Amino acid sequence: MNEVEELVARDAIRQLAERYAQYVDARDLDALAQLYVEQVRLSGGRQGRAALRDDFDRGLRGIGVSFLLVGNHTIEFQDDTHATGVVYCRGEIQDGGPDSQRFIVQAIQYHDDYLREQGRWLFLRRRHLLVYGAELGENPLDLEDANWPEHQTGRGTLPFELESWRRFWKSEPGRD
């Protein structure tokens, strides 16, 4: 890659990590699965985006509101189609599902392998490594409505107004 191609590739890979956070928080599982290579390999010998989407569906049922903030992101290129990266992330998470009162903060590192496939950079593999997790201290969903921009503090409208969020929780057995 020349310098300009490398800059474009770095930006595409950074967008990949940022979209991952956005789609997890919105529970947009279809868009999330599309960030990975078509034949992504999962544990137990399973592979493919459909299996990955099912894994995300199961895993995210145990988490209510989440807010993933992507920070530092280093990228190393092996060649024109392979790269690795380390992504720092801070997560604020409603641990235990949408009815839980427990909120935690996590410091996370993702160790990624990327592959450029048909002109798009995608995750080949993503490892979630926990630095620490701790109680947040206050349940932000118990706050009064902020009625933004009227008030600077309080409960906001996201992610509850997102169509993908509502569709995700409506599809859970026993929820309307």
C-alpha positions as CSV (number, residue, x, y, z in Angstrom):
1,M,0.0,0.0,0.0
2,N,1.1,3.5,-0.6
3,E,0.8,6.2,2.1
4,V,-2.6,7.4,1.0
5,E,-4.0,3.8,0.7
6,E,-2.7,3.1,4.2
7,L,-4.4,6.2,5.6
8,V,-7.7,5.2,3.9
9,A,-7.3,1.6,5.3
10,R,-6.6,2.9,8.8
11,D,-9.7,5.1,8.7
12,A,-11.8,2.1,7.5
13,I,-10.5,-0.1,10.2
14,R,-11.2,2.6,12.9
15,Q,-14.7,2.9,11.5
16,L,-15.1,-0.8,11.9
17,A,-14.4,-0.7,15.6
18,E,-16.6,2.3,16.1
19,R,-19.5,0.7,14.2
20,Y,-19.1,-2.4,16.4
21,A,-19.7,-0.2,19.5
22,Q,-22.6,1.6,17.8
23,Y,-24.3,-1.6,16.7
24,V,-23.9,-3.4,20.0
25,D,-25.4,-0.5,21.9
26,A,-28.3,-0.3,19.4
27,R,-28.7,-4.1,19.3
28,D,-28.6,-4.0,15.5
29,L,-27.5,-7.6,15.2
30,D,-27.7,-7.8,11.4
31,A,-25.5,-4.8,11.0
32,L,-23.1,-6.1,13.7
33,A,-22.7,-9.5,12.0
34,Q,-21.9,-7.8,8.7
35,L,-18.8,-6.3,10.3
36,Y,-17.2,-9.8,10.2
37,V,-15.9,-11.9,7.3
38,E,-18.6,-14.2,5.7
39,Q,-17.1,-17.4,7.1
40,V,-16.2,-16.1,10.6
41,R,-15.1,-19.0,12.8
42,L,-16.7,-19.4,16.2
43,S,-16.0,-21.8,19.1
44,G,-17.3,-25.3,18.8
45,G,-16.5,-25.5,15.1
46,R,-19.4,-23.3,14.1
47,Q,-18.8,-20.6,11.5
48,G,-20.6,-17.9,9.5
49,R,-22.4,-14.7,10.1
50,A,-25.7,-16.4,11.0
51,A,-24.1,-18.4,13.8
52,L,-22.3,-15.2,15.0
53,R,-25.6,-13.3,15.0
54,D,-27.1,-16.0,17.1
55,D,-24.2,-15.8,19.6
56,F,-24.6,-12.0,19.8
57,D,-28.4,-12.5,20.4
58,R,-27.8,-14.9,23.2
59,G,-25.0,-12.8,24.8
60,L,-26.7,-9.5,24.6
61,R,-29.8,-10.7,26.3
62,G,-28.0,-10.6,29.6
63,I,-27.2,-6.9,29.1
64,G,-29.7,-4.1,29.2
65,V,-28.5,-0.6,28.2
66,S,-24.8,-0.4,27.2
67,F,-22.6,2.4,26.2
68,L,-19.3,1.5,24.6
69,L,-16.8,4.3,24.1
70,V,-14.0,3.5,21.8
71,G,-10.6,5.1,22.6
72,N,-7.1,4.3,21.6
73,H,-6.7,2.2,18.5
74,T,-3.4,0.9,17.1
75,I,-3.2,-0.9,13.8
76,E,-0.4,-2.9,12.3
77,F,-0.5,-4.0,8.6
78,Q,0.9,-7.4,7.7
79,D,0.2,-6.9,4.0
80,D,-2.4,-5.2,1.8
81,T,-5.2,-7.4,3.0
82,H,-4.3,-8.4,6.6
83,A,-3.9,-6.3,9.7
84,T,-4.1,-6.6,13.5
85,G,-5.2,-4.0,16.1
86,V,-5.7,-3.2,19.7
87,V,-8.7,-1.2,20.7
88,Y,-9.3,0.4,24.1
89,C,-12.9,0.7,25.2
90,R,-14.8,1.9,28.2
91,G,-18.2,0.3,28.7
92,E,-21.1,1.3,30.9
93,I,-23.4,-1.7,31.1
94,Q,-26.7,-2.6,32.7
95,D,-25.5,-6.0,33.9
96,G,-28.2,-8.6,34.1
97,G,-30.6,-7.5,31.4
98,P,-33.1,-4.7,30.8
99,D,-34.8,-5.1,34.2
100,S,-31.6,-5.1,36.3
101,Q,-30.7,-2.4,38.8
102,R,-27.0,-3.2,38.5
103,F,-24.8,-0.9,36.4
104,I,-21.1,-1.6,35.9
105,V,-18.2,0.2,34.2
106,Q,-15.6,-1.9,32.4
107,A,-12.2,-1.1,31.0
108,I,-11.8,-3.4,27.9
109,Q,-9.2,-4.2,25.3
110,Y,-10.1,-5.8,22.0
111,H,-7.4,-7.7,20.2
112,D,-8.4,-7.8,16.6
113,D,-7.5,-9.5,13.3
114,Y,-8.7,-7.7,10.2
115,L,-9.1,-8.9,6.6
116,R,-9.8,-6.9,3.5
117,E,-12.4,-8.8,1.6
118,Q,-13.9,-7.5,-1.7
119,G,-12.5,-4.0,-0.9
120,R,-13.9,-3.9,2.7
121,W,-12.0,-4.2,5.9
122,L,-13.8,-6.7,8.2
123,F,-13.2,-8.5,11.5
124,L,-11.6,-11.8,11.0
125,R,-11.4,-12.3,14.7
126,R,-12.1,-10.2,17.8
127,R,-11.0,-11.0,21.3
128,H,-12.6,-9.2,24.3
129,L,-10.2,-8.8,27.2
130,L,-11.3,-7.4,30.5
131,V,-8.9,-5.0,32.3
132,Y,-11.4,-4.5,35.1
133,G,-15.1,-4.2,35.9
134,A,-16.6,-2.3,38.8
135,E,-20.1,-1.2,40.1
136,L,-21.0,2.2,38.7
137,G,-22.6,3.2,42.0
138,E,-25.9,4.7,40.8
139,N,-28.4,3.3,38.4
140,P,-28.7,6.0,35.7
141,L,-32.1,4.6,34.6
142,D,-33.5,5.5,38.0
143,L,-32.9,9.2,37.3
144,E,-35.7,11.5,36.4
145,D,-36.1,12.3,32.7
146,A,-33.6,14.9,31.5
147,N,-36.0,16.4,28.9
148,W,-32.9,17.3,27.0
149,P,-32.0,20.1,26.3
150,E,-34.0,21.5,29.2
151,H,-31.8,19.7,31.8
152,Q,-28.2,18.6,31.6
153,T,-28.7,15.6,33.9
154,G,-31.2,12.8,34.0
155,R,-32.3,9.9,32.0
156,G,-32.2,10.3,28.2
157,T,-34.2,8.8,25.3
158,L,-31.5,6.5,23.9
159,P,-31.3,3.6,23.2
160,F,-35.1,3.2,23.8
161,E,-36.1,5.2,20.8
162,L,-34.0,3.2,18.4
163,E,-36.0,0.9,16.2
164,S,-33.3,-1.8,16.3
165,W,-33.4,-1.7,20.1
166,R,-37.2,-2.1,20.3
167,R,-37.1,-4.9,17.7
168,F,-34.4,-6.8,19.7
169,W,-36.2,-6.7,23.0
170,K,-39.6,-7.4,21.4
171,S,-38.2,-10.5,19.9
172,E,-37.4,-11.9,23.3
173,P,-39.8,-14.6,24.4
174,G,-42.2,-13.3,27.1
175,R,-41.8,-9.6,26.1
176,D,-44.3,-7.5,24.3
